[in-house]
């Protein structure tokens, strides 16, 4: 049974709850590094194993580092929530759906309930869900990455069209090796491909990708992933990540919105 808007929005508050909107973005954040809850089984929804990144996470209990751990190590900020995933919210009547890209499902659409269940942490708690809304568009000027950098402008974004683009991507493979320009998509790459301004430019620009931890080392997940594939680590290639995407100027927080399996 699908979950509806009302149980998720707000608990213990007398003011009217904010209404989630079609095309809102859901960012999944793990506890800051050093939190006692940290462990290699943080987020079962997005991770694969070191020996087989597409493997069902539940089938390997000896994973030394997960995909989420590796993403957080390369893109996270000290003392801040580690944003490791982004998904697109689809609102149909009073039902909520998620469209996202994960190693387990590829690009898929599934109920919000399934999404929340898959994201439960090993200790049974939920990660932090940060809801953000695209409020404007950007145009581009000459810059170092693909000669495009974002600037605020008044170009409108058709959010419904963005969600429809995401739906059209369902069935594509997850981009395990984060290569720009192929048909496979990782989570923030899906969002970038779908949210376009009136001129057809991505609202979320590409930046040089970083795969190294703060100390300059390559996290074990990335090392084994690219070694097994016989590929060089794509350090510096243009791409996106959910941590940086969450900081985009065209996004605003939807305060008070809570996603939970419990009313």
N, C-alpha and C positions, 0 to 999 in steps of 0.2 A: 504494500500500500504506500502511495506517495505521501510525503510529508507536505503540509501546507505552510503558508506564510506565517500564520499566527503563532504557532508554538516556538518559533525560532527567534522572534524579534527582540523581545525584551522581557526581563524578569525583575520583579521587585521595584517597579518604577511606576509612578502615578501619571506621568506625562504620556502622550500618545506615542507609540513606537514608530520609528522610521520605517517606511515601506521600502523593501528591496525592489530594485528595478531591473528590468530586462537589460542584460549587458553589463551589469556590475561585475567587477573583478574580485575574486576571492583569493587572497594571498595566505598561504599556510606558513606559519612561523613556529619553529621549535624553540625551546627554552634557550636563553643565552648560554654560551660556552661556560662550563664550570658549574652549571646547575646540577644538583644531585640527581635530577631525573635523567640526565644525559646517559644514553647507552647506545650500543650499536644497533639496537632494534627500534630506534626512535619512531620512524614513520613507515609502516609497511606498504603504504599506497604507492610510493614513488620509487622505492629502491629495488635494485636487483643485487645479485650476489657478485662477488669478485670473480668467481669462476665462470659465471654465465649471467651477464647483465639482464637478459630477458627471462631468466628463471623465476618461477613463482617464489616470492620471498619466503613463504612458509616452508619451503622445502630445503632450506639450507640454514642450519642453526649455528654454523661456525663462521659466518661472515665476519671478517675483521673490521671492515669499514663499509658503510652503506653509501648509496648514491647521495642521500641527503647529507650525510656527514661530509662527503667530498665537496658537494656544492657549498655547504656552509663554510668549510675550511677555506675555500677559494674566494668566496664573495661576501661572507659574513663580516659583521663589525663587532669588535670587542665590547662585551657587556650589553649588546642589543639583541632583540629577538632575531633568530636566524631564519630568514625567509628563504624557503627552498622550493616553493611551488606556487604556481598561479593558475587559476581556472576561471572560466567564463560562466556566469550565472545566467540561466535562461528561465524567464518567468512566463508561464502559460496559465492563464486564469489564476487560481490560487495554488498551483503546483510549481515546485522548484526543481530544476534540472541543472546538471553540471556538464559542461563540455570542456575537456582538457586533453592533454597528451601525457601519457605515462608509459613506462616500460611494460607494465602488465597489460594494458588495454590498447596501446597505440593511441590514436586520436579517437575519442569515443564520447557518447552522450549517455549519461546514466542518472538515476535519481539522486537527489541530494542525500537521501538516507544512505544509499550505497556509498557515496563519496565520504560521508562523515564516518561511517563504520570502518572503511578501509584506512582512514587516517588516524584511527585511535592509536595512541602510544602504547608501548609495551606494558606500562603500569595501569592501563585502563582509562587514563585521562585523555582529554582532547588537546591537540595543539592549539595555538592561538590562531583564530581566523580574523584577518583584517580585511574589511570590505571597503573597496574604493570605487569611485564613480568617475568616468571620463566626463569632464565638464566642458571641454573646448577642443580645439584642434591646433595643429602646428603646421607651419610651412617650413621650408628648408632653404638654407643659404649654403654657400660654399664652405666646406670645412674639411678636416683631415680624414674622416671616416666616410669612404664612398663619396667624398665631397659634399656631405650633407650634415648639417647640425640643426637642432630644433630651435625655433623661436616662436614665441606666442603670436597667435594671429586669430582672426575671426572666422576662418574656414570652418564650416559646420561638419560634424561627424554624424552619419546615419547609423545609430546604434543598432537598429533592427537589421540593417544590411551587414553589420559586423557579425552579429549572431548568426545570420544566414550563411555568411562565409565560413564561420566555424562549423556549422552543420554540414556544409558541403565538403569539409575536410575529414569528416568522420570516416574511418576505415583506413586512413593512412597509417603508416608505420611510425613508431617513435624513433626520433633521430638519435640513435645511440652514440654516434660519434660527433654530433654537433657540427656538421658540415653545412656551410651556407650554400643556398642555391639548389639543394636537392628536394625531392618530394617528401621525404620524411620530416617530421616536425617534433621539436621538444617543446616543453610547456610554454615558455615565454616567446618562443619563435611562432607558435600558433597564434598567440595574442597579437604579436607584431604584424603578422600576415593578414589579420582580420580587421584590425582597427585602422582605417584609412581616413584621411581628411578629404575634403571635397575635390581636391586636385589629384587624389589617388595616391598620395604619399603616406607612408607609415606614420602614425601618430607617435610611436615609440621607435626612436632611432637605434641603429646599431652602434656598438662601441667595441673597442678591442677586447677580446675575451681574455680573462686571466684564469689560469688553472692552478696557480701556485698558492700555497698557504702563506700566512703572514711572515713566516720565517724564511720564505724562499724555497721551501722544499715542495716536492710534488706529492700530493696525497696518494696513499697506496692504491686507492680505487682507480684513479686516473692512470697511474703508472701501469697497472696490470691491464686495464681496459685497452689502452692504446698499444701496449706491447703485444698483447694477444692478437690484436687486429693488424699488426705490422705497420702501424701508422705513427707518424710524428705527432706529438702533442700540438694541437692547433693554437698554441699561445700567440695572441695578438691578432688572430683572424677576427673579422667583424661578426658580432653576434649580440645576444641579449642574455640577461639573467633576471630572475624574479626579484632579487634584492634591489638591484638598480632600477628596474622597471617600477617598483613600488614607490620610488622617490620622484617619479616624473611630475613635472609641473602641471600637466593637464589632468592630474588625478586629485580628487578630494576625498577625504575620509567620510564614511557614512557612520557617524558616531552613534553608539547605542545599539547597533545591529549585532545580534548574537546568533551564531549558528550552533545548534546543539541538538543531539538526539533526545534530550530531556527538556520538557516544557519549563 
